[in-house]
């Protein structure tokens, strides 16, 4: 299937299409962050700058580097340039665009980027940037990306991309319309993301209050002042995790595969106190001792500093024949504690913050071994209160989750509408007039 048939089902009246190489210059930078023989200081706009920003402006903290004069002249960023990722670990992240919104003296296009410089009498830079925001348009790149662990594009692939070309005034209207409309959508999404952050903070407060204060309105407290616990109800105790565990085990260290007999849980499968069965790999052999049972708790002993220590209960059974990888530690509790109560306790903000301070840092990761974890203090109410707290939190957290699910659906809907709007505008399915611009400006 040709690029035109994949993206443009028809050319609107008054439009044309052309190879991108005919309407823009495509440059692949050879300037990266490493030291060069020439010591002329420059700054680099790199992959991360483009991936994280729709617009490249002077507000970005560019990487310090050096380059020879010829490279400075060729790859100096100019207002209206479009930068696109030319290689990535995932084909989905190929040709992610960013518009250079102002001329940036001394800032060069970095190594992993394609510099697309529009020929201004044929194509308008902001329109070209919005075109690259269309997933359907980028499918041309994704289909031709070459690689195994990292995928890349040649200059020829960029040059051969078919660009729909309305008259320049219409390109300018499309870009202006999408600037205003998508900014409004982005603001709505950002507001909903803030709502999610607020709800998460509320959930954290409810959980931590319940597991350190119990159900009484004004409990009589006694001072503990150890680890992360300031005080507890007078009839509770504080106990070390190792005193409520029957066993602690490290996971398997053998390589896993896409197919096999036994599913292997890894650090990425632990999310927000629950186990998510996504991107599962397998092994063919595992000791019976390392198969998970109902209410085994897994915690992540090695991860980035802000993720180490996250934990979740396994809610399946041993018959499911699921095991776990070596970056996880399995805790099996004794009769003194209800596993669900412990799951709330070890995932609360106070516990996790203290656990991450105990973790031993290394290059880009931290390690929290089972000995240190086992020495950490947790509240220990009587079993009847543990059950009551778990029931209370199941209701409260469940109510919050339902609200969160609604907001997440709204975000998904807005994001899908944004993508649809971009596609309709850059394909001519929605024709943009001056009246449209006036309308969105009035509501903006």
N, C-alpha and C positions, 0 to 999 in steps of 0.2 A: 504494500500500500504506500503510495507516494505521500510526502509531507503535506501536499495540498489536500489530498483526500482525507488525511487524518485530521487536519485542522480547519481548512476552509472548504466547506461544502459548496459554497458559491461565492462569487465576487460581487458585492453590491454595485449597483449602477454608479458610475463615476469613480470607482476604485480600480486599482490595479494591483498586481503582485510582482515581486521581483526577488532575486537572490539577495541575501543580506550583504554579500560581498560586493554587490553593485551599488548599494546605497550607503554603505558604511565601511570604514577601514577597520580591519580586525587585527589587533596586535597581541602577541603573547609575550609577556614580560619575562626576561631572564634575570631580573633583579630580585634577590631574596635577602633574608635577614643576615646572611653570613658576611664575614669581612671580605672586602674586595682589595685588589692591589691599589686602587685609587682611593684617596682619603677625602673625597668631597662629601660632606655630611648631607644626608637626605632623610626623609621619613617615608615609610612604606605604608600604603593601604593594603591590608592583607585579607586573607580568606575570612577570618573571623569578623573583621569590620564590615564586610559585605554581607555575610550570613546574618548578622545581627541588626543591620540597619538598612532601611529602605532608601535612605538618603545619606550621601557622604558629604559631611560638612566639617568646618573647622572645630566643632565641638568634640570630635573623635580624637582620642589620644593615639596617634600613629606610632608605629615602631621605628626606633632609631636605626639607621643603616648608613651605608656609603655606596657610591656608585661612580662610574666614569662619566665624563661629560656627554658622550654620545647617548648613553642610556637615559640620562636626565632629560635630554632634549626629546627623546622618543616617547618616554613613558610618563612625562609630567601630566598630571590630571588637569583637565579643562572642564569648565562648566558645560553641562549637556552630555558629557561622556556617560556611557553605560558600562559598568563593570559586572562581569558574570563569572561565577565559579566554573573553572574548566576541568577540575578533577575533585573527587570526593570519595569517601568510603562507601557511599550509597548512591546508586543511580538517581534516586529521588532528589538528591541535593545538587545535581548537575544543573548548571546555568541559572542558579539563583541570582537575581539581579539586584543592583543598587545604582541609583542615579547620582552622579556627581553634581551636587546642587550649587556649587560655587567653585571658581578657580582657586586652587590651593597651591600656592608657590612652594616649591621644595618637596611636594608630596608626589610620590611615584606609584604606579600600579605595581603590585607585588607579584610574586612568582606563580602563585596558584590561580591567577585570575586572567580572564580575557578582557582586554580593553577594546570596547566597541565605540568607535568615534563616528557619529553620524555625519554624513555629507548634508549640510544643513538645508540645501536647496531641494533635497529629496525626502528626508525623514527628520522628524522632530525628536530630539533625545528623550524627553519625558514620555512621549508616546511609545517609543521603543522600549523604555524601561517597563511600562505597564504591559506591553505585549509579552515581555518575558515573565511577567507575573502570572500569566495564564498557563495553567498546568497542561492544557491541551496543546499549546504552542511548544512548551518544553518537551513534550513527548517525542518530538523530532530528535532532540539531544539524547534523551534517556534511551531511545531505541538504538542509538549508534555509539553509546559509551562503551569503551573497551577496557577490560581489566578483570581481576579476580578478587583481590582484597581492596584495591583502590581503582576507581573507574575514572577514565579520562577521555577528553575530546580533542580532536585535531582541529587546526585552523580551518581545514576544508569543511568540516561539519558545520562550523559557525557560518562560513561563507555560503554554503548551500541551503541554509534555512530559508524557506519562503516567507517573505514578509508581506502582509497585507498593507497596502498603501492608499489610504484615503488622501484627498487633496490636503496640502499642508494646513490650511485653516481648520479643516475638520479634525486633523490629528491634534491640533492645539486645543480644540474644544473637548475632544475625548480625554486628553490628559488633564485638563482643568476640571472636567466633570468628575473624573475618577479621583483626582486629588481631594476634592471637597467631599464627595460621597464616601470614599473609603476612610477618610479622616473621621467622619461622623460614626461610621461602623466601628472603627478602631477605638474611638472614645467610649462607645457603648460596651465593647468587649472589655476594655480596661476597667470600666466601672464594675462590671460583673466579676472580674477577677479580684477586684478589691473586696467585693462582697464575700467571695470565697475565702479570702485571707481573714476577713473579720469572723466568718463562721468557724474557720479553723482555730482561731484564737479563743473563741467561745467554747469550742469543744475541748481544747486544751485545759481551759480553766475549770470546766465542769468535771473533767476526768481527774485532774490533779487534786481538786478540792475533795472529791468523793473518796479517793484512795488515801488521803492524808488526814481527813476530818471526819469521814463517815457520814451517816445520815442525819444525825442530830443537828438541830438548828444552831445551837450554841454549845458545842461539846466542851467539856472540861479538859484542858490540854495540859500535858507535861512536856518539859523541855527535853529535846533529844540532842540537837545541834551536832549531828554527825553526818558526814557525806552531804547529801542534798536535802536531808530532812531536818527542818527546824524544830517542829514539835508534833506530837501525836495525841489522840485521845488517851486519857489516863489509863484505861484498861487494855489498850493495845500494847504490842511490843514491836521493837524494830529488830529485824533478823537479817543475817547474811544470806545471800541467795544460795550458797552451798548448803546451808542448813535446811532448806526446803526442797532440795533436789535429791532424787534417788541415783541419778547418774548424769554425767556430762560427756559428750562424745564429739570428736572432730569428724567431719565428713570425709568422703572418699577423695583421693587425689589422682585417680586415673582419668585419662582423657575421655570425654563424652562425644557421642556422635549424633547425627540427625535421626538415626533409626536405631532401635535396640529394644531390649526387654524391659529394663527398669528406668522410669523417668527420674531425672536428676534435678533437684531444685538448686538454684544458684542465687547469688545475692540480688539479682534483678527481679527475682520472683517474690521478694518481700516488699510489699508496698502498703504503707499506712496501717500497719498492724495486721495485715491479712496476706495470705499467699495467693498470688496470681499465677494461674497455669498458662503462661504465654511463653513462646520461644523456648519450648522445652527440648532438651537433648536427653540422650539415653546411654546406658551402658548395658552390656550383656551379662555381667556377673557382679554380684555384690553379696557381702556377708549378711546373713539373716539378722545379725545384731544391728546392722545399719539401715534396716527398713523402718520407716516412720510408723508410729502408732498414734491413735487419736489423742489429741491434746499434748503431743510433744511440742515444745517451743524451740524454734530456730532463731538464733541471733547471728548477725553479720559481724564477724570478728575482724575482717579486713576490708576496708573500703576507703573512699575519700573521707577527709576529716569531718565533713558535714553529714555523712551517711553511715559511718561505722556505728554499730550498736543497734541498728534497727532490728526489730524482732516481730515474729508472727507465730500463731498457733497453727499446727497441722490439724485440719478438721476432717481428714479422711480416716481410713482404717489401715491396718497392716495388710489386709487383703488387697489394697490398691497397689502394693509393692512399689512404693516411692522411696527413693533415697535422697541424699543431699551431698553437696560438694564441700571441699575442704575449707573454703572460706567461711563456711557456716559452722556453728556449734549447736548441737542438739541438747536440750535440757529436758529431762523427764522428772516430774515432780513427785514428792512423797505425799503422805496423807495430811500434812499440815496446811496445805494450801490448795485453793481451787485454781486450776490453770488459767481460767478466764480472768480471774482477778490479777494474776501475775502478768498476763498479757497487757492489761491496762496499765499496771504499775511500771513495767519496763519500757513502755512506749510513751510515758508522759514526759513533758518537757523538762521537768527538773531532773529526773533520772537520766535522760539522754544527754543533757548538757554536762552533768557530772561524769557520766561514762566517757564522753568524748574528751574530757580533760584528762582522764586516766589513760586513754589510748596513747600508745607510743608512736610518734610520727616517723615516717620515712618518706622517700621520694614520692610525692603526690598521693600518698596513702597513709592511713593510720592503722595500727593493730591493737586490738583489745583482746588479749588472750583469756582463756577460761579461768585461770587463777585470779586475775584481777576482777573479772566479771563476777566470779563466785564470791568475792569478798565484799561486793557492794551491798549496801543496806537497803532493805525494802520494808514497808509497813506490813504488819501481820495482825489483822483483826481476828477475832474468833470466827470460826467457819460460818456460823449463821449470819454474821455481818458481811463476810465476804460474799455470800450468796445474794444477800439483799442489795449490796452495792453493785454487783454484776447485773442484777435485774433492773435496778434503777438506771444504770449507765446504758444498758441495752435499749431502753425506751428513749432516754434523752439523746444518745448518740444516733439512734435510729431516726428520730425526728429530724435531726440536723442533716443526716445523710440524704433524706428525702428532699430537703430543701436544696442541698448541694447538687443532687442529681438534676433537679429542675433547672438550676442555674447553668450547669454544665451543658444541658440540652440547648438552652438558649444561646450559649456561646457557640456551640456546634452549628446551630441554625444560622446565626449571624455570619460565622466564618464561611459557611457554604454559600450564603447569599452574596457575600463579598466576591468570592471566586466566580460565581455565576455572572455577577454584574460586570466584572472585568472581561470575561469571555464574550459576553453579549456586545460590549462596546468595541472591543478590538476586532471583532469579526463582522461588525456592521449589522448584527441582528437588532441592536438598539442604536438608532441614529440620534446623534446628539446635536441639538440646535442651540441657538443663543437663548431661547426661552428656557430650555433645560438648565443651562448654566445659571440664569437668573433665579430660577426656582430653587435649585440646591443652595445657591448663595444666600437666599432669603431665609432658608431653614437652617443654615449652618451657624 
